[in-house]
Structure formats: structure tokens, C-alpha cells
Amino acid sequence: MSHAPIEHAGERYLTLEVVAELYEVQVVLLHTLYERGAFGPGLTHRGARCIATVRLDRIATVARLHRVCGLDVDAIVVALERFPVELPAELPAEPT
């Protein structure tokens, strides 16, 4: 499995498998939350679900809610809906 980011429409994406490995959470948890829309829009690349790297803070929140607070998928979805994280409409330009 490649850990290299996938470039699409000017954004970088990582597969859910890579993200699960990085944040030490079960990939099935991320897949379930992805399917429920918890990470915003994603894409499928070569059969793998991917999320934008700008949304990795959301993954960190999910990992804490699951590991530290002991929340299950349904409770995580409720928490994320109740306290949404707004992302900028446009990504800031990278410094040159």
C-alpha cells in the first residue's frame, strides 16, 4: 500500500487505510464514518476511499472520541454533528 498522497483538483488525499494506520484506529471505523458523511466529500481512487488531508483534524477528533472517551460510531456521529468543524471554502495558497 502506498502512503503517497493522491493529488486531485489541487487537493491532497490519503486513503482511509493509510489514515487508519497513521492515527492507530480501525479502518472499519473510518469506513463507517466516511459512509455516514462524517468527513465531508471524499473520492474513490483505484477502489480505495480517500479523504482530503485538510480534514485530518477531523480524524484526530474521531480517534480521541473513540479511544479516550470510549464513544461508538453512533455517538461519534452525534458529537460531530453537534460540534461541526467549519472548513474554509478555499484552501490557502501554499507559500512559495
N, C-alpha and C positions, 0 to 999 in steps of 0.2 A: 504494500500500500504506500502510495506516495504521500509525503507530508507537504509537498509543494502547494502553495495557494493556486487556485484557479482564477484566472482573470476573466471577467465578463462585464461588459458595458462600463468599464472604468472602475469596477469594484473588485476586491479580492474576496474569494470564498474558500472555505475549508469544508471537507466532508464531515458529516456527523461522526464518523468513525474516528477521524483524526481528533476532532474536538473532544470526544469522549475520552480518548487516551490522554490528551493534554490536561483535562480537568478531573481525571480519575472518577468518572461516573459511568454508569452502564449505558451502552449505546441504545438499548431498548427504551430507556427513559427519555433520551433525546429524540428518538424517532417518534415516540408517542406525543411528546410536547410539540414537535415540529408539525405533525399531522393535525394537531389541535390549534395551530396558528400562533403558538407562544413566542416564536422568534421572528415574526413578520415574514415578508416574502423571501423565498429561497429559490433555489434552482436545482435541477437534476443534471448531473454531469456523468456520462458513461454509467448510468444506472444508480449512481450514488446521490443521496440528498446532500445538499450543501447550504450553508448559511454564510452571510456576509461577515467578514472579520470585524466590521464596525459594531456588530451585535454580540461580540464575545463577552461584554459586560453582563448581558442577559444570561449567558451560560454560567458565569461566575455566581450570579444570584441564584440560579436554579441549583447549582451544586451546593451552595450554603443552605438553602431552604431544605434540600433533601438530606444532606449529610449532618448538618449541625442541628437543624430544627426538627428533623425526622418527618417532614411532610411527604405525603404521597402525591401522585400525579394530579389528582383532582384538587387537592389543597394548593399545590403549586400554581395551577391554572387560575384558581380564585385569587391567590395573592398577586399574581402578575397582572390580572385584570383590574384589581383594586388599586394597585400602585404601579401604573404603567410608566415606562421609561420612554420619554419622547426623544426621538432621534431627529437630527437636523434633516431638512428636506434635501439639502445638497451636502455632499461631503466637502470639507475644507480642502483647498488646494495644498498639495504636498510642497514643502519648501524645496527650492532648487539649489 
